[in-house]
């Protein structure tokens, strides 16, 4: 872990410096991650990895690429 320190928290601090914007972005991230996780479990998408999980830089919402849903094994 020393070679790869956690940095995702910096994304929120840099992209959303105002407290209200930070809170809104973290809420959007949390909710969209939860919805995508539940939907993925229901339709059987399996494990997600960084090749098909997208984070919207403007809103911090998480999206799963359409190709991952269409061609899931």
Secondary structure as GFF3:
##gff-version 3
##sequence-region A 1 73
A	DSSP	alpha_helix	8	15	.	.	.	ID=ss1
A	DSSP	alpha_helix	19	43	.	.	.	ID=ss2
A	DSSP	beta_strand	53	55	.	.	.	ID=ss3
A	DSSP	beta_strand	62	64	.	.	.	ID=ss4
A	DSSP	alpha_helix	66	70	.	.	.	ID=ss5
###
